[in-house]
Amino acid sequence: MTRQGMLLVYTGEGKGKTTASLGVALRAIGRGMKVKYFQFIKSPERTYGEQLALRKLGVETVQLGIGFTWTKTPEAHREALAKAWQTIKEELNDETTDVLVLDELNNALAITRFPIDDVLPLQEVLAAIQNRPKTMHLVITGRSAHPSLLALADLVSTIDATKHYYADQDVKAMKGLEF
């Protein structure tokens, strides 16, 4: 029996989208599947707990971004997004990958602070997703998922923020919980 690849999208304003993708990755690793994990916004200049853990499990984990959109120039972000998209186009054609996670792709596609459609073209992204190997499971996370992506998805989970210590208690990001 041939496996059909699923498209899972985790979106919303609440905390837990990356964590949900890590749960899928962990399950797949446990079943001996080949998992690759790419992050669109996070920078390779920093380390993240999920990056460290996945690498210990032998998972290729790559940070493709340069940080939050307000921390660098639009030109620098556009350059990073263009390089990221070139990398991901190749990954979306890799028939040896069982589970491909594109963490924060929704965030990247939702950028409005500067133009991105020429470096991360939505229609090209959607076409590449649809044309990936038929057995590849694809997990996409991030806020503000595009309606066209949601329409393609086999599963959409929207994570709402009911209460969060950032806003409710003015607590800063904590090692092991946020990074």
C-alpha positions as CSV (number, residue, x, y, z in Angstrom):
1,M,0.0,0.0,0.0
2,T,1.4,3.4,-1.0
3,R,1.3,6.2,1.5
4,Q,-0.3,9.4,0.5
5,G,1.5,12.5,1.6
6,M,-0.5,14.9,3.8
7,L,-0.3,18.7,4.0
8,L,-0.6,19.8,7.6
9,V,-0.9,23.5,8.5
10,Y,-0.6,24.9,12.0
11,T,-1.5,28.5,12.3
12,G,-3.1,31.1,14.6
13,E,-2.1,33.7,17.1
14,G,-1.4,31.2,20.0
15,K,1.8,29.6,21.1
16,G,2.4,26.0,20.0
17,K,2.6,26.0,16.2
18,T,6.3,25.0,16.1
19,T,5.7,22.7,19.0
20,A,3.0,20.9,17.0
21,S,5.3,20.4,14.1
22,L,7.9,19.0,16.4
23,G,5.4,16.5,17.7
24,V,4.8,15.3,14.1
25,A,8.5,15.2,13.5
26,L,9.2,13.2,16.6
27,R,6.5,10.7,15.8
28,A,7.9,10.2,12.3
29,I,11.5,9.9,13.6
30,G,10.2,7.2,15.9
31,R,8.8,5.3,13.0
32,G,12.2,5.4,11.1
33,M,11.1,8.1,8.7
34,K,13.4,10.7,7.1
35,V,12.5,14.1,8.5
36,K,14.0,17.5,7.5
37,Y,13.2,20.7,9.4
38,F,13.6,24.2,7.9
39,Q,12.8,27.5,9.6
40,F,12.1,30.5,7.5
41,I,12.5,33.4,9.9
42,K,14.9,32.1,12.6
43,S,18.5,32.9,12.1
44,P,21.5,30.6,12.1
45,E,23.3,33.2,14.2
46,R,21.3,31.9,17.2
47,T,20.6,28.5,18.7
48,Y,17.2,27.1,19.5
49,G,16.2,24.2,21.7
50,E,14.3,22.5,18.9
51,Q,17.4,22.8,16.6
52,L,19.6,21.2,19.2
53,A,17.2,18.4,19.9
54,L,16.5,17.5,16.3
55,R,20.2,17.5,15.5
56,K,20.8,15.0,18.3
57,L,18.2,12.8,16.6
58,G,20.0,13.1,13.3
59,V,17.5,15.4,11.6
60,E,18.7,18.0,9.1
61,T,17.7,21.3,10.7
62,V,18.3,24.6,8.9
63,Q,17.6,28.2,9.9
64,L,17.0,30.1,6.6
65,G,16.1,33.5,8.0
66,I,17.8,36.4,9.6
67,G,15.4,37.1,12.4
68,F,12.4,39.3,12.9
69,T,11.5,41.5,10.0
70,W,12.1,44.7,12.1
71,T,15.7,43.6,13.1
72,K,17.3,43.9,9.7
73,T,16.8,45.9,6.4
74,P,14.1,44.9,4.0
75,E,16.9,44.2,1.4
76,A,18.6,41.7,3.8
77,H,15.3,39.9,4.5
78,R,14.4,39.8,0.8
79,E,17.8,38.3,0.0
80,A,17.4,35.7,2.8
81,L,13.8,34.8,1.6
82,A,15.0,34.4,-2.0
83,K,17.8,32.0,-0.9
84,A,15.4,30.2,1.4
85,W,12.9,29.7,-1.4
86,Q,15.6,28.3,-3.8
87,T,16.6,25.8,-1.1
88,I,13.0,24.8,-0.4
89,K,12.2,24.3,-4.0
90,E,14.9,21.6,-4.2
91,E,13.7,20.1,-0.9
92,L,10.1,19.9,-2.2
93,N,11.4,17.6,-5.0
94,D,13.4,15.2,-2.7
95,E,11.7,11.9,-3.0
96,T,13.8,10.5,-0.1
97,T,12.2,12.8,2.4
98,D,9.2,11.4,4.3
99,V,8.4,14.5,6.3
100,L,9.4,18.0,5.4
101,V,8.7,20.8,8.0
102,L,8.6,24.4,6.8
103,D,8.4,26.2,10.1
104,E,7.4,29.9,9.9
105,L,6.6,29.7,6.1
106,N,3.2,31.2,6.9
107,N,4.9,34.2,8.6
108,A,7.2,34.7,5.6
109,L,4.3,34.6,3.1
110,A,2.4,37.1,5.2
111,I,5.1,39.8,5.3
112,T,3.7,43.2,4.4
113,R,6.5,45.5,5.7
114,F,8.2,45.2,2.3
115,P,7.5,43.4,-1.0
116,I,8.2,39.7,-1.2
117,D,6.1,38.3,-4.0
118,D,9.1,38.5,-6.4
119,V,11.4,36.5,-4.1
120,L,8.8,34.2,-2.5
121,P,6.0,34.1,-5.0
122,L,2.8,32.7,-3.5
123,Q,1.6,31.0,-6.7
124,E,5.0,29.3,-7.2
125,V,4.9,28.2,-3.6
126,L,1.5,26.7,-3.9
127,A,2.4,24.9,-7.2
128,A,5.6,23.5,-5.6
129,I,3.5,22.2,-2.7
130,Q,1.0,20.6,-5.0
131,N,3.8,19.0,-7.2
132,R,5.9,17.6,-4.3
133,P,6.4,13.8,-4.2
134,K,3.1,12.1,-3.6
135,T,4.3,10.3,-0.5
136,M,5.9,13.4,1.2
137,H,4.1,14.7,4.3
138,L,4.5,18.5,4.5
139,V,4.1,20.4,7.7
140,I,3.8,24.2,7.5
141,T,3.6,26.5,10.5
142,G,3.2,30.2,11.4
143,R,0.7,32.9,11.9
144,S,-1.5,34.3,9.2
145,A,-1.7,31.3,6.9
146,H,-2.8,32.3,3.4
147,P,-6.4,31.2,2.5
148,S,-5.1,29.5,-0.7
149,L,-2.7,27.4,1.4
150,L,-5.5,26.5,3.9
151,A,-7.6,25.4,0.9
152,L,-4.9,22.9,-0.2
153,A,-4.3,21.5,3.3
154,D,-5.5,18.1,4.5
155,L,-5.4,19.3,8.1
156,V,-5.5,22.8,9.5
157,S,-5.2,23.5,13.2
158,T,-5.6,27.0,14.4
159,I,-4.0,27.7,17.7
160,D,-5.7,30.5,19.6
161,A,-4.1,32.6,22.4
162,T,-6.4,32.4,25.4
163,K,-3.8,33.5,27.9
164,H,0.0,34.0,27.5
165,Y,2.5,35.2,30.1
166,Y,4.2,37.6,27.6
167,A,1.1,39.8,27.5
168,D,-0.6,38.8,30.7
169,Q,2.4,38.9,33.1
170,D,5.0,40.7,31.1
171,V,7.3,37.7,31.3
172,K,10.2,37.5,28.8
173,A,11.0,34.6,26.5
174,M,12.4,31.7,28.5
175,K,15.1,29.2,27.6
176,G,13.5,25.8,27.1
177,L,10.0,27.2,26.5
178,E,10.5,29.7,23.7
179,F,14.0,29.0,22.4
